[in-house]
Amino acid sequence: QLQLVDSGGDLVQPGGSLRLSCTASRFTLDNISIGWFRQAPGKEREGVSCISGRGITTNYADSVKGRFTISKDNAKRTVYLRMNSLKPEDTAVYYCAAVWDPSPEMCTGVIYQGRFHYWGQGTQVTVSS
């Protein structure tokens, strides 16, 4: 089984930064694509970012473009989401999710949660003054 552990959430001031991490158990990141999603209270889960298995394709929701950056370290089997210029509306539980398909197409267009079959436990990000 592919298992994911996401971490790094915290309370941060508006304009601040955080880096979230998603570590996969034993499987090389070249073989999977990973997305980041978030869910705020009372709202639907939305796709935030995505990186394909070989890192060929990355994608971001319009609401975070220019502020968030997704990257990975294959040796550590970890995908990162660097979040800068955080806003109160970024407050949510953030989840990483994986699909056993490294195709660049997994991360093109809309980031569909239905593409992803394995999920981390979630990490809370709170942006407040």
HELIX and SHEET records of a PDB file:
HELIX    1   1 LEU A   29  ASN A   31  5                                   3    
HELIX    2   2 ASN A   74  LYS A   76  5                                   3    
HELIX    3   3 PRO A   88  ASP A   90  5                                   3    
HELIX    4   4 PRO A  104  CYS A  107  5                                   4    
HELIX    5   5 GLN A  113  ARG A  115  5                                   3    
SHEET    1   A 4 LEU A   4  SER A   7  0                                        
SHEET    2   A 4 LEU A  18  ALA A  24 -1                                        
SHEET    3   A 4 THR A  78  MET A  83 -1                                        
SHEET    4   A 4 PHE A  68  ASP A  73 -1                                        
SHEET    1   B 6 LEU A  11  VAL A  12  0                                        
SHEET    2   B 6 THR A 123  VAL A 127  1                                        
SHEET    3   B 6 ALA A  92  VAL A  99 -1                                        
SHEET    4   B 6 SER A  33  GLN A  39 -1                                        
SHEET    5   B 6 GLU A  46  ILE A  51 -1                                        
SHEET    6   B 6 THR A  58  TYR A  60 -1                                        
SHEET    1   C 4 LEU A  11  VAL A  12  0                                        
SHEET    2   C 4 THR A 123  VAL A 127  1                                        
SHEET    3   C 4 ALA A  92  VAL A  99 -1                                        
SHEET    4   C 4 TYR A 118  TRP A 119 -1                                        
END                                                                             
